[in-house]
Amino acid sequence: MTHHRIPAVLALTLATVLSGCSRDDLYGEATFTDNVADAYADCDPGEIKFLSSKHNLRLAFRACGSNKFHHTAWSPDGTLLYFQLTHGGHLLIGEEKRIETIDLETPVGPAAWLRNHALAIPLPPLDVVPKGESQEIAARKAAASGQPYRIAIYERGARTVEEFPLPSLKKPLDLFSTGKANNIVLTGIGDDGLRRPYRFDPDVGTIERVLPQLDAHVDRFVWVPEADMATWADSNGAEIIRISTGEVLAELPGVKRAIPHPDGRYIALELEGQPISHFDQRTWRELSPEAQEREAARKAQWLETLPEWAPREAMPPELHILDLQKGERWRITAWYADHFEWLAPMPYWCSMIVWGIENKQLHRNVAFTDLREKLRMADKGEVPYGLERWGAAPKGSPATQNDDTVSPETQLGEGEASKTGM
């Protein structure tokens, strides 16, 4: 069997974006550490192309564009990419080779696809924030307003926007489709000041708690009804919960966000990696003695201008893959990334915002790749290229899968998988 290919419309989307997005818009979550590294590092498109190709990462945006975007999400059929800049949301239309701006106020958080060509977008209270202000300003003004937040549903096919007030909740985040009409699950802050998960039916205006046993403040909530799983996190770590029973499947100390695959077996974990120097990062190229001397002089000169309080190291976002069925956990060593998303059109394809590759910080970019071969090898007890075994199994019951859990080998076929290669 030939290697599964990404859908043609998604490949066309890639070809479109690879040539574009040279915007200078900055996203509010960029840190001082990120900006220090951007100021110090030169961008080498050839290096980025080599490193990404080496690890089978496909980049959506131009390697050396500013790419200061956040909150990306692929439509269920893989034909549209939603991405958010400081001044609002945009759609990349792969089949038409163009970018479309969604004509709304600045969202106060990430959007969620309800179905193909339909987006749910969280908005600040009406008339509080003029169009064009940053998300940070929008959230601050909205918090001081007594008016309700809103959920806008954008139907791209009809080019319509319908807005619904969100009763009794502030700062909506973590939007997910329930799979039923316009119903969504989200988190919001109630009158007691705590963020918790709710189900919102905008058509009738009802809102109700889900997973009521979660009585603490809930951050970075993820809802995957296909796997019958939800996850949440706080400052101590993340927890995986069975939606139907409320059973805690695993506790994950130190994990910032956990994203179950729809088949329920694999969980992608986002956490903070080990510190990496801004000035001494490993790259794929060996420097000549003359080049090393120039780099050392450049580093020394730059450090002289850096104030004492400024950080010298970056804390890269790290990804792990947890196999709940076997209780095994793998650390991705080949690249650093966050904003992980499993892609619906193809099993075990995934998307993420890449921070760097091989300990080398690069310009932010949306990347996606196929993890099937790596997961198949791990399932066989082998060590895939770019992964390493990590620690012990999480607290809880590792073998908590549905009876219909599908392994990567079943998806591919053992003989077929052997031809997939990296």
N, C-alpha and C positions, 0 to 999 in steps of 0.2 A: 504494500500500500504506500502511496506517496504521502508525504507529510501534510497534515491538515493545514490549510492556508487560511489566513484571516479573510473575512468576507470582502468582496471586491469594493463595496461602498466604503468600508473602513480603510482599505488600502488607498482608495482615491482621496479620502479625507486626509490621510497622511501626506500624500503627494501635494495636496493643496497647502497644508500648513507648513511643510518643510521650507517653503519659499517665503513664508510670511511671518507676521507678528513681530515687527520691530518696534512696537510701541514703547514709549518710555514711561507708561503708567506704572505707578508703584502701588503695591498692595500693603495694607496697613500692618500686616503681621511680620513684615521683614524686620529682623533684629539688627542691632548695632553690629553684632558679630558677622552677620551676613554682609552688611555693608562694608565692613573692614576688609573682608575677603574679596569682595567685588572690586574695591579700590586697589588692592594689592595685585590681584592676579590678572594676567593677560589672558584673553580668550583665544584659543587655538582651535579652529574648526577641524583641522586634520586630526588633532589629538582626540577631540570629542568623538569624531566619526570612528576612529580606530577603536577606542575603548568601548563605545556602545555596540559596535559590530562584534567585537570580541566576545561580548556576553549576550548577544542576541537581543539587545534592547533597541526598539524602534522609537525614534524621537519624533514627536508631533510638531514641535516648533523649531524654528531656525536655531542652530547651535549657539550662535553668538548674538542673538537678539536680546533685548533687555529682559523679556519673558517674566516680568514681575506680575504674574497672575496667580490666582488661587481658586479653590472651590471648583474643580473640574468634575464633570459627570458625563458619561456616555449614555446616549439613548438606548433603550432596550434592544433595538435592532442594529445598533452600531453605526447608524448613518449620520448622527448629529453629535457634536461635542459642545456641551455648554461649558463656558469658562467665564470667570468673573474677574474683572479689573476693578480699580478703585472706583470708577464712575459708573459701574453697572454691569449687567450681564450681557453675554454675547453668545451667538451660536455659530459654529463652523458648519457650513452646509457642504459636505463633501461632494455630493453629486453635481452641485452647481459651481463649485470652486470659488466660494465667496464667504465672507463673514457677515452675519446679520446682527444688528444691535436690537436688544429687547427694550422697547421704549417705556421704561418704568423708572421710578425713583431707585436710588441705590439700595439693593437688598441688605438686610441686616444679618444674613447668614446664608449658608449653602442652599441651593435649590435641589429639588428631587424630581425625577421623571415619574409621572403617573402611568404613562403609556407612551407609545411612539408619538412624537410631535405634541406632547402635552406636558408642561412643566408646572410644578408648584413652587412658588417663590415667596419667601417671607419678607414682608415689607414693614417699614416703621408706621406709626400712626399717621393718618391722613393729614397732609399739608404741614407736617412738622419739618420735613427735610426737603429742600429744593433739589431738583434733579442736578446731578453733577457733583454733589458733595461726597466726601469719602465715607466708606462704611463705618469707620470709627466715629466720625462726627454724627452720622445718621443714628448709630446706636446710642450715643450719649444724649442727643436731643430727644430721641424717642423715649429714653428712660425717664426723662424729666416731664414727659407729657402725660396727661391724664386720659388721653384718648386711646382707643384699643389698637393694638398691632393688627396687621392684616396678612392674609394669605392670598396671593394672586395666582390664578390658574391661567397660564398662557397657552392657548391653542394655536399652534403655528399654522396648521392647515387653513383655519378660518381667519387667521390674523386677529384674534379676539383676546381680550383680557377681561376676566371677571374677578372682582375683588370681594373677599369675605372677611368681615371683622372676626378677630379671634377673641372670644369672650374670656375674660378673667385671667388671661395669661400674658406674660411679658417676655420679651427677648426670645422668640421662637427659634429653635435650632434643631438639628438632627432629624430632618424630614425624611420620611420613607412612605412609599405607597403600600397600602394594604392589599392591593389587587382588586379592590371593589370600587368602581366608579371613581369619584374624586376623594374618597376617604384616605386620610393620611394618619400616620403615627408620627409624633414629634415630641420634643421636650420643650417645656416652658417654665417660667418662674411664676409660682402662685402667690397668693397673698401672704404666705408665711416666709417668703423670700427664698424658698428652696426650689431647685430645678428637678422636675420629675417627668416621666413619660406619660403621654395622653394619646387617645384616639380622637380625631377631629373629623366630623362629617360636615363639610361646609355647606352642603345643599340644604340641610335642615338646621345647622347652627349648633349641633350638640357636641359636647366635649366630655370625655370620661377618662378616668385613670386606667392605665394598663399596668400590669405587674404591680399591684398595689402594695406588695410586700417590700418594694423598694421605697423605704421611708426616709432615706438619707438624700443628700444632694447628689444628683446623677449627672455626670459629665460624659461627653463623647459616647453617646448612646448609639447603638446599631441594632436594627430590626431586620431579621431575615426570616420571614414566615415560611419560605420554602424549606428551610432547614429546621423549622420549629425552634429557632434560637434567637435570643437577644443578648447583647453584651452592654456593659456600662463600665465606667472607670471613675476613680477619684484619685487623690494624691498618693494613695498607697498602691494602686494597681487596678487591674480589670477583673471582671467576673463574667462567666458565661452562664446563661440561664435558659432552661427549657421553657418556651412560651406557654405550652399547653398545661404544664404542671407546676411551674414556678421552681422546679428543682435546680439547684446550683450544680452545674456540670464541672466547672473548674474555676479555681482562683489563681490569678496570674499576677504575683507581686511585681511591681516595677513597670508593668505594661501600661501604656498610655491609651491605647485603643486596640480593640480586637474585632476582626471582620470575618465572620463565618462564610465559607463557600456555600452556595445553595444546596449542595449534596450533603452537607452536615458533617463531613469528615475532617476537612482541613480548615484551620483558622489562621488567618494572617494576623500577626501581632506587630504593633508599632511601639517602639520604645526608644529611649535615648542611648546612643552608642558611646563608646569610649572617646575621650577628648582627642582631637587631631590638631596639630599645630597649623596655624595659618601660613607659616613660612617654610615648613619642611615637610611637604606632602609627597608621598611616593607616587611616581608616575611610571608609565610604561617605557620611557626612554632613559637611557643612560646618558648623563651629561659628561662632556669632555672636561678635563681639569680646568681649562680656561673658562668654560661656561660655569662650572661650579664656583670658581673664584669670583666671577661677576655676580652670581646669585648671592653669595655670601656678603659681598660688599653692598649689594642692593638691600639685602635684609637688614644689615647693620644700619645703613642710612635711614631706612624706613622706621626701624625701631627707635631711633633717636628722636623722631618726631612724634612718636606715639605716647600719649599721656600715661602715667603710671596706672591709672584706674582702668585703662582700656584692656579688654581681654586679648590674650595671645593665642588662645586655643578656641576651636569650634567644637560644639557638641552635636555631631551629626545624627540625623534620624535613622534608626536601624530597623530592619525588618526581620522577623522570624516567621517560620511556618510551623504550626503545631498540628500534629496528626493525632486527633482525639481517639481514633480507633486503636492505635498502638501505644499511645502515651508517649510518643517521641516528639522532639522539638529540634528544629534545624534553624541555624542562623545563616542569613544571606550575607556572605562576605564580599561578593563581587561588586555590589553597589549599595548606596545609602539612599533611602527614599521614605516618603510618608504619603498621606492622602491616598492610601491603597484602595483599589476597587476591583472586585472580580467582574469580568466582562461577560454579559449574558450570551452573546452570539456563539461563543465557542467555549467548551469546557476547559477550565484551568488557564485561559488567557486572563491577564490582569493588567491594570493600568495604575500608575502612580506618578507623583511628582518627585523627580530625581534630584537629590542634593549633590551627589558625586559618585564617581566610579573608582574602585581600587584606591581608596583613601585619598583621592584627589577631588577637591571641591570644584564643581563645574557650574556653569550658568544653569539656573533652574530650567527644567523642561518637563513636559509630560512624556512619559515613556511607557511602552507596553511590551509585553513579552508572553511567551507560551511556557508555562511551568510544567507541562505534562511529563516531559521526559525526565526532568529532575525529580518529580514526585514518584514516577515509576521506578527510577533507580533507587530512591530512598526506601520505597516499599519493598524492594528486593534485598535491602541490607547493604547496598552500595553507597558510596559517598559521591554525590554529584559534583561536577565542577562548579565552583562558586558558592557552595554550601558547606557547612560543617555542623556536626552534632553539637547540641548545646544542652548542658545541665541535665537535671532530672525531670521526670514527668511532673506536671502541675498538681497542686492539691485538688482532690476531687476524684471523680470516677472517669478514667480515660476512655473506657469502652462504653460510650453512651450514645451509640449511633442508632439511627433508624434502621429497620431491617432492609430497606432498599438502598442503603449506602452503596455508591459505585466507586470503585477504585480507578486510578489512572490507567492501570493495565487493562481493566475491563473496557474503559473508554477507547483505548487504542488497539487492544489486541497485542499479545506479547510479541508475535512476529512482526507486527506493524510497528510497534514502538521501537524495536531494535534498529529500524531504518531511520529513526527520527533525528538522532545525532545533533550535537550543538555545533 
